Amino acid sequence: MIRRRLKASLEAILTGGGLAAVARRTRARGGIILAYHNIVPEGEEPAGDRSLHLPVEEFRAQLDALVETHDVVPLDDVLRPGPGRSPRPRVAITFDDAYRGAVTCGVAELWARGLPATVFVAPAFVGGKTFWWDSFATEPYGPGAALREYALNELRGADSEIRRWAAESGIEPKPVPAYACAASEEELTAALRHPGLALGSHTWSHPNLTRLSAVEVATELEQSLRWLRERFERVGPWLSYPYGMSSPEVEAIAMQTGYAAALRVTGGPLPRRRMRPYALPRTNIPAGLSPRGFTLRAAGLFGS
């Protein structure tokens, strides 16, 4: 409770003192990519890893705040080097995992405001499948540090391996509501009726790429992009690393397999001088951020 009050006081001081406005003119000048995951429709109960599932009323407030201070642009525009056409910072909105709530409820909110976004899809989950971190959440913020560490490293972050291990260990998956499952192919097609929406690759099956062989990494990257391009228009040559995890070896394979850029999930604003296009930072937006906390992150502060 004390820590929460101190954090709220610090946020009030930083926003009230004008630091956010200064940061938008300086730190955020290179552009910002916001990383969301899911949007929870009204009336639905929170479930799974709750840090990933943002209530729609909070999402609406964040979008309305963004349009007051930023130019919301397609991902390709914010990745393009060079100054923007206005003094306001450019921001791109992205979603990882293609959750049903994001693809339906979230896209509807974007469409209502005419705002663009990119959804990163892992095709192996398309069609209503669930993600292991939601199925085995034992705490409000996921499966717990020990299980997450074991799953990401020893089990390579591979959903099938994690579920096999859980079954052998007697760990039962929890029910996951429909909004927290992956969207269907039909839902992705419907979302793309919004002219500002584009899709990108989140690999084929969402493993920890740093624990795979070079051949396995290449297969994950090639298969995903091919599947998306065979089915949808407006598929960009962009990759979002599962769990935000990459390495120089993985980055090299991303370049070799035809991607133009690859994104982490944290790291803050984009550098003004573009460096390492296959390890570009984003600003993670978890559920539970206060309005002032969101203002500070969107300004390029506290973005990890």
C-alpha positions in Angstrom: 0.0 0.0 0.0 2.8 2.4 0.9 4.6 1.6 -2.3 1.5 2.2 -4.3 1.0 5.6 -2.7 4.6 6.6 -3.3 4.3 5.6 -6.9 1.1 7.6 -7.3 2.7 10.6 -5.7 5.7 10.4 -8.0 3.5 10.1 -11.1 1.6 13.2 -10.0 4.8 15.2 -9.4 6.2 14.2 -12.8 3.1 14.9 -14.8 2.1 18.0 -12.9 5.6 19.4 -13.2 5.5 19.2 -17.0 8.1 16.5 -17.4 5.9 14.5 -19.6 5.5 17.3 -22.1 9.3 17.9 -22.1 9.9 14.2 -22.7 7.5 14.1 -25.6 9.6 16.8 -27.3 12.9 15.1 -26.6 12.9 11.4 -25.6 9.9 10.5 -27.8 11.1 12.4 -30.8 12.3 9.3 -32.5 8.8 7.7 -32.2 7.2 5.2 -29.8 5.7 1.8 -30.5 3.2 0.7 -27.8 2.9 -3.0 -27.1 -0.5 -4.2 -26.0 -1.8 -7.7 -25.7 -5.5 -8.2 -25.1 -8.6 -6.0 -24.5 -11.3 -7.2 -22.2 -14.9 -6.5 -23.3 -17.3 -4.8 -20.9 -18.9 -7.1 -18.4 -16.2 -9.9 -18.7 -14.3 -11.1 -15.6 -10.5 -10.9 -15.6 -8.7 -14.2 -16.1 -5.3 -15.6 -17.0 -2.2 -13.4 -16.8 -4.1 -10.3 -15.9 -1.3 -7.9 -16.8 -2.0 -8.8 -20.5 -5.7 -8.2 -20.4 -6.6 -4.5 -20.4 -10.3 -3.6 -19.7 -11.8 -1.8 -22.6 -12.8 1.3 -20.6 -9.1 1.8 -19.8 -8.1 1.3 -23.4 -10.7 3.9 -24.5 -9.2 6.4 -22.1 -5.7 5.7 -23.3 -6.6 6.1 -27.0 -8.4 9.4 -26.2 -5.4 10.6 -24.3 -3.0 9.6 -27.1 -4.8 11.6 -29.8 -4.5 14.7 -27.7 -0.7 14.6 -27.5 0.6 12.3 -30.3 0.2 11.5 -34.0 -1.0 7.9 -34.1 0.5 6.5 -37.3 0.9 3.0 -39.0 3.8 0.9 -37.8 5.6 1.4 -41.1 5.6 5.2 -40.7 7.1 5.2 -37.2 9.8 2.7 -38.3 10.7 5.0 -41.2 13.7 7.2 -40.3 13.4 10.9 -40.5 11.4 13.6 -38.8 7.7 13.6 -38.7 5.5 16.2 -40.3 4.4 17.8 -37.1 6.1 18.7 -33.8 4.1 16.0 -32.0 5.7 12.6 -31.5 4.6 9.7 -33.7 3.2 6.6 -32.0 2.3 3.2 -33.4 -0.1 0.8 -31.7 0.7 -2.9 -31.7 -0.9 -6.0 -30.3 0.9 -9.3 -29.6 -0.8 -12.8 -29.8 -4.0 -11.9 -31.7 -6.2 -12.4 -28.8 -9.9 -12.5 -29.6 -10.6 -9.5 -27.4 -8.0 -7.4 -29.1 -9.0 -8.4 -32.6 -12.7 -7.8 -32.0 -13.3 -5.3 -29.1 -9.9 -3.5 -29.4 -10.1 -3.1 -33.2 -13.7 -1.7 -32.9 -12.4 1.0 -30.6 -9.6 1.9 -33.0 -12.0 1.9 -36.0 -14.3 4.3 -34.1 -11.4 6.8 -33.9 -9.9 6.1 -37.2 -6.6 4.9 -35.7 -4.2 2.4 -37.3 -2.6 -0.6 -35.6 -0.7 -3.8 -36.2 -1.6 -7.2 -34.8 1.1 -9.8 -34.5 -0.2 -13.3 -35.1 1.1 -16.8 -34.1 -0.8 -18.9 -36.6 -0.6 -22.1 -34.6 -3.0 -20.6 -32.1 -5.5 -19.1 -34.6 -9.0 -20.6 -34.2 -9.7 -20.2 -30.4 -6.7 -21.9 -28.9 -5.4 -20.8 -25.5 -1.9 -19.7 -24.4 -0.1 -21.6 -21.7 0.5 -18.6 -19.5 -3.2 -18.0 -19.2 -4.1 -21.7 -18.7 -1.6 -22.1 -15.9 -1.9 -18.8 -14.2 -1.5 -19.4 -10.5 -1.2 -15.7 -9.5 -2.9 -12.5 -10.9 0.1 -11.8 -13.0 0.7 -15.2 -14.6 2.1 -18.6 -13.7 4.6 -17.4 -11.1 8.3 -16.7 -11.5 9.6 -20.2 -11.0 7.2 -21.8 -13.4 7.7 -19.1 -16.0 11.5 -19.5 -15.8 11.3 -23.2 -16.2 8.8 -23.0 -19.1 10.8 -20.4 -21.0 14.2 -22.0 -20.6 14.0 -25.7 -19.9 10.8 -26.1 -22.0 11.9 -23.6 -24.6 8.7 -21.5 -24.2 7.0 -24.1 -26.4 3.3 -24.4 -25.7 3.1 -28.1 -26.6 6.1 -29.0 -24.4 4.8 -27.0 -21.5 1.4 -28.6 -21.6 2.9 -32.1 -21.9 5.1 -31.4 -18.9 2.1 -30.0 -16.9 0.1 -33.1 -17.7 2.9 -35.4 -16.5 3.2 -33.3 -13.4 -0.5 -33.4 -12.6 -1.0 -29.7 -13.2 -4.5 -29.1 -14.7 -5.1 -26.1 -17.0 -7.7 -23.6 -15.9 -10.6 -22.6 -18.0 -9.9 -19.5 -20.2 -12.8 -17.3 -21.3 -13.5 -16.8 -25.0 -12.1 -13.2 -25.1 -8.7 -14.5 -23.8 -8.4 -17.2 -26.6 -6.8 -16.5 -29.9 -8.9 -15.1 -32.6 -10.2 -17.2 -35.5 -9.2 -16.7 -39.2 -12.7 -15.3 -39.8 -12.3 -12.8 -37.0 -8.9 -11.6 -38.4 -10.5 -11.2 -41.8 -13.3 -9.1 -40.3 -10.8 -7.0 -38.4 -9.0 -6.2 -41.6 -12.0 -4.4 -42.9 -10.6 -1.6 -40.9 -8.4 0.1 -43.4 -5.9 1.1 -40.8 -5.2 -2.4 -39.6 -2.2 -4.6 -40.7 -0.9 -8.0 -39.6 2.6 -9.1 -38.7 4.3 -12.3 -37.7 4.7 -13.5 -34.1 6.4 -16.7 -35.3 4.4 -19.9 -36.0 4.0 -21.3 -32.5 5.3 -18.7 -30.0 8.5 -20.4 -28.7 11.5 -18.9 -27.1 13.6 -18.4 -30.2 16.8 -18.2 -28.3 16.4 -21.9 -27.2 15.9 -23.2 -30.7 18.3 -24.4 -33.4 19.0 -22.1 -36.4 16.9 -24.5 -38.6 14.0 -24.4 -36.1 14.1 -20.6 -35.9 14.1 -20.2 -39.7 11.1 -22.6 -39.9 9.2 -20.6 -37.3 9.8 -17.3 -39.1 9.2 -18.5 -42.7 6.1 -20.6 -42.0 4.3 -17.9 -40.1 4.9 -15.2 -42.7 4.0 -17.5 -45.6 0.7 -18.6 -43.9 -0.3 -15.0 -43.2 0.5 -13.8 -46.8 -1.5 -16.7 -48.3 -4.6 -15.6 -46.4 -4.7 -11.9 -45.8 -3.9 -8.6 -47.4 -1.8 -6.0 -45.5 0.7 -8.3 -44.0 3.8 -6.3 -43.2 7.4 -7.7 -43.2 7.6 -7.3 -39.4 8.3 -9.7 -36.6 7.5 -9.5 -32.9 9.7 -11.7 -30.8 7.7 -14.1 -28.6 8.3 -13.1 -24.9 10.4 -10.3 -26.3 13.4 -12.6 -26.4 16.0 -12.6 -29.1 19.8 -12.9 -29.7 22.2 -11.7 -32.4 21.9 -15.1 -34.1 18.0 -14.9 -34.1 18.2 -11.3 -35.5 20.4 -12.5 -38.3 18.0 -15.2 -39.3 15.1 -12.7 -39.2 17.0 -10.6 -41.7 17.8 -13.6 -43.9 14.2 -14.8 -44.0 12.9 -11.5 -45.4 11.8 -9.4 -42.4 12.4 -5.7 -42.6 12.3 -5.1 -38.8 11.8 -7.1 -35.6 10.5 -5.8 -32.3 11.1 -6.5 -28.7 8.3 -6.0 -26.1 10.2 -3.5 -23.9 12.9 -0.9 -24.1 11.1 2.4 -24.3 11.0 4.9 -27.3 12.8 4.3 -30.6 16.2 5.9 -30.8 16.4 9.0 -33.0 19.2 7.3 -35.0 17.9 3.9 -36.0 20.1 1.1 -34.7 19.7 -2.6 -35.0 16.5 -2.8 -37.0 16.0 -6.4 -35.8 16.0 -5.5 -32.1 13.8 -2.4 -32.0 12.3 -1.4 -28.6 8.7 -1.0 -27.7 6.9 0.5 -24.7 4.8 -2.2 -22.9 1.4 -1.1 -21.7 0.2 -3.6 -19.1 -3.2 -3.6 -17.4 -3.3 -1.7 -14.1 -1.5 1.4 -15.3 -2.9 4.6 -13.8 -3.8 7.4 -16.3 -0.7 9.4 -15.1 1.4 6.2 -15.5 0.2 5.9 -19.1 1.0 9.5 -19.8 4.5 9.0 -18.6 5.1 5.9 -20.7 3.6 7.4 -23.8 6.0 10.3 -23.3 9.0 7.9 -23.4 9.5 7.6 -19.6 9.5 4.3 -17.7 8.9 2.3 -20.8 10.2 -1.1 -19.8 
